[in-house]
Amino acid sequence: MSVENITGLLGGLGLFLVGMWLMTEGLKVAAGPSLKMLLERWTNTRAKGLISGFALTALVQSSSAVTVAAIGFVNAGVLTLWQAVWVIFGSNVGTTMTGWIVAVVGFNVNIEFLALPLIGAGMIVRLTSPATARGALGEAVTGFGLFFLGISVLKETFQGIATAFPIEALAGGFFQDFLFVLAGFGITALAQSSSASIVVALSAVSGGLIGIETGAAMVIGANLGTTVTGLLAVLDATSNAKRVAAGHLLFNLTTGAIALVFLPGFVWLADVLVTADFVDPDPAVILALFHTFFNVSGVVIFWFVGGRLVRRLERMFTSEDESEARPRHLDSTLRDMPSLAIESLLLELGRLGVITREVTASYLKEPGERSAYVRRRLPVVSQLSEAIGEYAADMSSRRMPDTLPDALAHLLRALQHYNGMMHELQGLMVYATAESRLPDKPGQALRSYRLALADFLLSAMPSLGEDGEKLAASGVEFEENYQRIKDAILFSASRGDFVHLSYLDDAIREADRIRRIAHHAVRAAMRIDAAQTALAPAKTGDGGAPVAEAVARNE
């Protein structure tokens, strides 16, 4: 191969990749938040997820961009695992549009008539409207022109190579097909773009350098290579994001296996159909059809096994937090035995209480350093709380002995209080710096109030059976301390000690959030104690009445 051919290959591929990059980036900027909105609103069913993945990939001409976006949204909790895998499957079909554009338009375009004017017009728009959606659209148009220019250079280069290369040397065979699968995979992994491998394969086939079977093997490799981007994106991601990447890998391995199995048969069928004038004899069109065929086949297969796949994926990459978020005591087989079911509910609610108090106390002790820890633990509390709520709701619809409905009602109220604690904690995190802006005396009082609640949450209070009157007295004490801190802050403000009045508002709101957390913590413990008393009156003797009265007075 001559130096001219090498420079032609490198230059054509470079033009193509720059064009793809400009198209993708320009369209992403021009679309604005449309990508996020579409993924959020149009992925609640399998069909919508497929359509969204297909449409977005066809629009931005990059399955990698859509894959990384889907993984990012799973990381952020915007998409569920179920939604994301169907977006990924749709994206795999959407990436076949690159092949169709190249085969139908790219090899038949007059460069002087279309590509070069697109480059010029796009850059004029880009330069006259910088940092705007219109300018980004101009950037995409320029990329479109470079895209076709690169294709033209690659096709001409491969035609030149084909005239000097013995085509019989690439006659086919499993070993050669496997090598071209690796070549397609390697180019895609290095360029981070399956389109690069696909356009090389289409150009080589169209230029007569390789046959359809060899080109198809390269397309299979390109399809497998797209998984590299997703795998790199989840190296330090959440477990759910890793599951999405694993689902992408399984889908592409499956479609690749299907394509390899049917490859000889497809080549034979294509030859028959071309001979009978049923399909276009253009080898690039046949290759684009093959790429679409095996990706659509994969979607059809996973349409029926997708549910089992997601369930299997959910058991993979389980983190410690996810394990903790799963109920350990709730047993569906006990629902027909209410007396045992409510005991298991009490135990699970006790677990939730320990986690909730630990997370809250951790933040109260070190507000500045523990914010990230709290955000990581919030989903644990949320998921466990949801599971407990569903179990309790199912129990309430069943017939129960006379003593159980009251106990269940107390447990449901305790659950509401734990949820209230986490809600107030999230609100408190907004005012993390308010305390540091206070004058010395009220600042020290607010700090002591915060630390006192942290100690209270980590004290002996969490144990079941805590004396209801003692808990009620603790609640009253926190209320009285809040009033004293509020008075101290207002007194300090009346003396002009505050630099800005907004600091005054923030300080009072922070104190109020702490007071509300204390309120919910005390009421949750009292409700659990009342539920335990209702379940075991023989153990508590006359103690049940004072507990119930204390709860009623302080709720």
N, C-alpha and C positions, 0 to 999 in steps of 0.2 A: 504494500500500500504506500503510495507516494506521500510526500510532505503536503502536497496540495489537498489530497483527500483527508489527511489528518486535520489540517487547519479548517477544512470545510465542515468536518464532523463537529469539531469543538466550537466553531463559530456558529453553526446552525443550531446546535444544542443550547449554546449560550443565549442566542437571540430568543429561542423558544422559551427558556426558563425565565429570562427577564420579562418577556411578554406576559407569561403566566403570572409572575409575581405582581406586575403592575395591574393586570386585570383583577386579580384576587384582592389586593390591597385597596385599589380604587373602588371596587364595587362594595367592599365591606364598609368603607368610610361613607360612600354615597348612600348606602342603605341605612346608615345610622343605627338606631337600636332595633331595627326590624328583625335581625337575626335572633336576638334575645327574646323579643316579643313573640315571634313565630314559634320558637322552641318552647316557650312557656305555655302558650295558648293552644297550640295545635299538635299536641303530643299525648293527649289523654286516652287515645285508643291506638291499637296496632296500625290500623289503616292510616290514621292521621300522622302517626310517627313516621311511617314509611314515606308518605307523601311529602312531609316536611323535610326529611333528610334528603329525598330525591331533589325537591325543588331548590333547596338552599345550595346543594352541591352543584346542580346544573347552573345556578345563577352565578356563584362565585368561582366556579371551575376549580374547586379544590376540596376533595374529600377530607384531606388532612385538616383543613381549617374547620370544617363542620365537626369532625371527630374530636379535635382538641376542644372546640367550644362545648360540645356535649359533655365531655369529661369534666370540663371546668364547671359547668352548671350542676353536674352531679356532685362534684366536690363542694359546691356552695349550697347544696340542698334544694336547688331550684327544680331539678328533674329527679325522678326516681330511677332506679335501675331498670325497671320495666320500660319506662318511656325512652330512656337513653339507648337501649339496645336496638329498638325499632328505628330510631333516628339513624343509628349507625348502619343498620341493614339497608335502609333507604338510601343512605349516602353512597353505599357500594354500587347500587344501581345507577345513581346519579352521576358517578364518575365515568360511566360508559358514554356519557354524552360527549366527552372530549374526543373519543374515538370517532364518533359519528360526525362531529364538526370537521375533524381532520380529513376523514374519508370522503365526505360528501362535498365539503366546501374547500378545505385547505388545499387538496391536490388539483382542484379544478379552477382555482382563483387566478385571475390575471394580476400579478403582483403590482405592476405599474398602475392598473386601473383601481385596485381596492386597497392593498396593504399599505403602500407608500402614502396615499392621501389620508388614510386613517391615522397614520403616525403623525403627519403634519397637522391635521385638524385637531387631533387630541391634544397635542402639545400647545397649540394656540389657546384652546379652552383652559388648559391647565395653568398657563402663564398669565392669562388675563383674569383668572378667578382663583387665586391661591387660597388655601385654607378654607375652602367652601365645598359643599356637596357637588356643586357644578364642576369645580376644579377636579375633584376626585373622579367624577364621571369622565372628564377629559383624560385623566390618567389611565382609566380603564380602556378607553377607546385607543389610546396610544399602545397600550399593552396588547390589544386585539390585533393591531397592525403588525407589531413585532412578532406576535404569535404566528401569523401567516407567513411572514418573511422568513422566520426560522424554519418552518416546515418546508418552504420552497428550497432553501439552501440545503437542507438535509436530503430532500428527494433527489436533487441534482447530484449531490455528492455520492449517494448510494448508486445512482445510475452509472456514474463514472467508475465506481469500484466494481460493479457487476460486469462491465465490459472486459475487465482485466482479471476477473476472478472465476475460477472453474466452478460453476454452480453445482456440478455433480458432486463436489466435495461436501455439500450441505444437503444431501439427498434425504436425510431423515434418520429415524431410528430412536429407540427409547433413550439410549445414553446421550445422544446429541440433544434430544428434546429436554432431558434433565439439565444439561449444561446451559441451555438457553433459558430454562426456568430460573436457574441460579443467576444468569446474567441480568434478567429482568428484575429479580429481587435486589441484586446488588446496585443497579443503577437507581432504582427507586429509593433504596435505603440511603444512598449517598446524596442524591439530589433532593430527598424528602418530598418527592413528587412522582406519583405513578404515571402522571401524564408524560413525563420525560421518557420513561421506558416505552410507553404505548406509542408515542410519536416516532421513536426510533424504530420500533417493530413495524409500524405501518409504513414508514418511509423505506425501510429495507425491503419489505415485501413488494411495495408499489414500484420500487426501483429495480426489482428483479434480482436482488442479491440473495435473498433467502426465499424458501417456499412458504406456503400458508401454514403447514404443520409446525415448522420451526418458529414462525412469527407468532403463532398461537401459543406455543410454549413460553415465549418471552412475555406475552400478555398475562399468562397465568402467574409467572414470577412477579410481574409488576403488581398484580392484585395482592399477592402475599406480602410484598414489600411495604404496602400501605400500613401494615400493622406496626411497623417499627416506630412511626411517629406517635401512635397512641401509647405504645409501651414506654417510650421515653418520657411521655407527658405524665405518667403515673408513678414514676420512680419514688416521689416523695408526696404522694397524694393519699386521699382517704381510701378505706377499704372498698367503698362502693365504686369509686373511680377505677380502682384496679379490677373490679369485677366487670366493668364496662369494657375495659381494654381486653380482658380475657374473653369476653363474649365476641368482641371484634375478631380476635385471633381465631377462635373456634369457627366462626362464620367463614372466614377467609380460607382456613385449612379445609373446611368441608367443601366449599365451592371449588377450591383448587383440585381436590381429589376427584370431584365430579368431572371437572374439565379434563383432567389427565386420562380418566377412564374413557370418556366419550370422544377424546381427541381424534383417534384414527377413524372412528365412525363418522364424526362430523366432517372430516376432510373428504371422506368418500361420498357422503351425502351432498356436500357442497359441489363436488365435481359432477355428480349426477344432475343436480338442479341447474348448474351452469350450462351443461350440455343440452338440457331440455329447455333452456331459455326461461326458467322460472325465476332466477335471481340474477342480479347484476354481476357480470363476470369480473368486475373490478376486485382484485384481491384485498384491497384495503377495506372495502365495504363488507366482504365476507368475514374479515378479521374482526371488524366492529360488531358484526352480528354475533360472532362466537363469544366475544367479551360480554355482550348483553345477555346471551343465552345462559351462560353458567352462573351469572350473578342473579338473574331472575329465578333460575332453578333453585339456588340457595335460599332465596326468600320463600319460595313455595314450600320447601322442606321445613324451614324454621317456623313457618306459619303454624304448622301442626305440632312442632316439638318445642316452640319458644317458651311455653309455660314451664315445662320441665327443665329447660336450660336455665331459666332465671332462678328457679328454686335451687338448682344445683350450684349456681354461681353465688347465691346468698349464703351458702355454707362454706364458701372459700374466703380466704384472706380475713378471717374473723379477728377483729381487734379486741383488746381487753375491754374497752368501753362498750363495744357492741355486745359482747358476752354479758356484761353487767346489765345492759338494757333489756335483756330477755328475761321474762318471768322465770323464777326457779320453783315457785310453790303452787302456781295456778295450774290445776289439772282439769282438763275438760271432762274427764271421766267422773269427776266428783260432783258435777253440776246436778245430777239427779239425787245427790245426798247432801242437801243444804247444810246440815250441821257440820260436815267435814269441809264442804266448800268454803264456808264463811271463815273457818279456822285458817284455811290456806290463804284466803284473801287478807286476813289479819296479819299473817306472817309476811306476805308480799308487801303490804302497806308499811309494815315495820322496816323492810329493806329500803323502800322508797324514802321513808323518813330519815333514815341514817344517811343516805346519799345526799338528800336535799340539805340536811343540816350541815353535813361536811362541806359541801360546795359553798354554801352561804357563809359559814364560819371562816372558811379559807379566804374568801374575798374580804370579809370584814377585818381580818387580821392584817392583810397586806393588799390594800386596794390597788395600788399601782402595779404590783408584780403579778397579781393573780388573774387579771382580766382574760388573758388567753386561755388559762386553765378553765375558767368558768365557762367560756364560750365552747370549749371542747366538751365539757361535761353536760351542757344544757340538753343536747339531743338524748343523752342517756336518761335524764329525768323525764323528758317529754315522752319518749317511747315507752318507758316503763309505766308512766302515769296513764297513757292511752290504753295499754294492755289491761291495767287494773280496772279502768273505767268500763271497758267493754265486758270484762268478766263480771263486774258488779251489775251492769245493766242486764246481762243475761240472767243472773240470779234473781233480780227483782221481778222478772217476768214469770218466775216459777212459784209453785205453791211451797210455803215454808211454815214451820211450826211457829206458834205465837210469839216466842221470845226473839226470833231471828230478824223480823223486819226492823225492829228498833235498832238492833246492833248494826244491821246493814246501812241504815240511815246515818248512824254515827260515823261509820267508815267512809261513806260517800262524802260527808261533810269534811272529814279529815283530809280526804283526797283533794277537795276543793281548796282547803287551806294550804296544803303543800304546793299546789299549783299557784296559789296566791303569793306564796313566799318567793317562788322563782320569778313571777311577774314583777314583784317589787324589787327583787335583786337586779333584774335587767334595767329597771328604771333608776336604781341607785347608781349604777355604773356610769350613767350620764353625768353625775355630779361628783366624779372621783376627785376632782381638784378643788372642790368648794372649800373643804376643810383647811387647806393650806393657805387660803386667802383671808381667813378670819383673824381678827385680833387674838392675842394670846389667850385671854381668859375663856371666851366662848369657844375658841378653837380647841383648847385643852378639854373643855367639858364635852364637846361633841366627839372628840377622839375617845375619851373615856367611856362615853355612852356606846359607841361602836364596838369597842373592845369588850365591854361588859356583856353585850349581846352575843358576841362570838364565844365567850367563855360559857355563857348560859347554854348555847346550842350544843357545845361539846361536853357539857356536864352530865350528871346522872339523870337529867331530865328525860332523855330519850327512852329509858326503860319502861316497858309496859307496866301498868299498875301504879304509876306515880300518883301520889295523893292529889285529888282534884282541887282541894282548897289551897294547897301549897302552890299549885300551878296558877290558880286564879290570883293569888297574892303576888306572884311574880309579874303577871300581866299588869296588875294595878301599879306596881313599882315602876315598870317601864313607861307607863302612861304618865306618871307623876314626874319622872325624870325628863321626859320629853318636854313637858310644860316648863320645867325649870330651865332647860337649855334654850327653849324658844324665848323665854323672858330675858335670859342673859344676852342672847343675840340682839333682841330688840332694844335692850338697854344700851348695849354697846353702840348700836346704830344711832340712838338718840343723842349720844355724846359726840357723834361725828367721826367714829373710829373707822368707818368703812370708806374705802377709796371710791367704790362704785356701788350704787344701790342694787345693781344686779347681783353682786356678791351676797348681799343680804338675802335676796330671794332664793338663791341657790343653796345657801346654808340651811335655811328653814326647810326647803324641800328635801335636802339630804337627811336632816333629822327626822322629817315626817316619814320618809321611806324606811328608815331604820325602825321607827316606831311601828310601822305597818308590818314589817317582817317579824318583829317580836310578837305582835298581835296574832298573826297567822301561826307562828310556831307554837305559842301557848295554846291556842284554840285547837290546833291539830292534835297535840298531846292529850288535851282534855277529852277530845272526841274519841280517840283511841282507847283511853282509859274507861270512858263511859261504855264503849262497845264491849270491852273485855268484861266489865262489870255485868252488863246485860247477858253476856254469854255464860258467865259463871257466878250466879248469885250466891251459890252455896259457899264459894270460896271467900267471898267478900262480906258475907253477913249483912249487917246494916249499912255497910260502907257504900252501897250502890246509891242510896237516896241522896247523900251529900254530894256525890259526884254529879249526878244528874241535875241537881239543883244548881250547882256551881256552873255547869255548862249552860244551863238555861239563862242564868243571870248575866253571864259574860259573853254570850254569843253576839 
